[in-house]
Amino acid sequence: MIYEYDEFPHTFTVQKLEKVSDGGGGYEEKYVDFITINGFVCGVSSREFYQAQQLQNPVDCNVYYPYRTDIDKTMRIIYENKILIFKSAPIDQGGMHEIMNLKCEVSGVLEDNGEG
């Protein structure tokens, strides 16, 4: 049994890109909140950071969250006012359908109006 608070002490919002009306009959693509969940956000080891740099695929942090299948690589995470973009598809840690992992890069911070 997973004790969610101990295992997943952080709260973050997953956003997805959607077509939103621009008010003039057209639309624009914009990130909108999809779901807010508990997880664990932590930095990567220096070894993992170095290897990612060698592949020119920078990774700043790992994001762990309870198993689910509705999050995909086209989305992004907002955590502590930072924008985290996915550098991997969601990975089922250990293949047991319990914990998922995402490799992420910090791509910016949110401005006061909620956009990065």
Buried (B, 14 or more C-beta within 10 A) or exposed (E): EEEEEEBBEBEBBBBBEEEEEEEEEEEEEEBEEBEEBBBBBEEBEEEEBEEBEEEEEBBBBBBBBBEEEEBEEEBBBBBEEBBBBBBEEBBEBEEEEEBBBBBBBBEEEEEEEEEB
